[in-house]
Amino acid sequence: MLTSTTQALLQLQPILYALDGLHATAWKMRAHPNLVMPNFAAQHARQMRQALAQRWALQHFLPTEAPNDPQRTLPGAA
């Protein structure tokens, strides 16, 4: 079973990377900058910052070492 951290990261992935997600919206906005309303651009930037900060924070709770790693390996070899 997935831990709560990996489940939260899994739920965050479609928000960022789906066909209608934040990254795709940013690409469309860059392709047609004259069609983007300023308030929509500000809202998108706010949502992108929030999602990326949430992903960054969640990634710090993931384990860096597996219980079956040999003791001779370098730290973070999971």
Backbone hydrogen bonds, N-H to C=O, Kabsch-Sander energy under -0.5 kcal/mol:
donor,donor_aa,acceptor,acceptor_aa,energy
7,Q,3,T,-2.2
8,A,4,S,-2.1
9,L,5,T,-2.2
10,L,6,T,-2.3
11,Q,7,Q,-2.0
12,L,8,A,-1.3
13,Q,9,L,-1.4
15,I,11,Q,-0.6
16,L,12,L,-1.6
17,Y,13,Q,-3.3
18,A,14,P,-1.7
21,G,18,A,-1.9
22,L,15,I,-2.6
23,H,16,L,-2.2
25,T,21,G,-2.1
26,A,22,L,-2.0
27,W,23,H,-2.1
28,K,24,A,-2.2
29,M,25,T,-2.4
30,R,26,A,-2.2
31,A,27,W,-1.8
32,H,28,K,-1.7
35,L,32,H,-1.2
36,V,33,P,-0.9
37,M,35,L,-0.5
41,A,37,M,-2.2
42,A,38,P,-2.2
43,Q,39,N,-2.2
44,H,40,F,-2.6
45,A,41,A,-2.3
46,R,42,A,-2.2
47,Q,43,Q,-2.4
48,M,44,H,-2.6
49,R,45,A,-2.5
50,Q,46,R,-2.1
51,A,47,Q,-2.5
52,L,48,M,-2.6
53,A,49,R,-2.3
54,Q,50,Q,-2.2
55,R,51,A,-2.4
56,W,52,L,-2.4
57,A,53,A,-2.4
58,L,54,Q,-2.4
59,Q,55,R,-2.2
60,H,56,W,-0.8
60,H,57,A,-0.6
61,F,58,L,-1.7
62,L,59,Q,-0.9
69,D,66,A,-1.6
73,T,70,P,-1.2
77,A,74,L,-0.8
78,A,64,T,-1.9
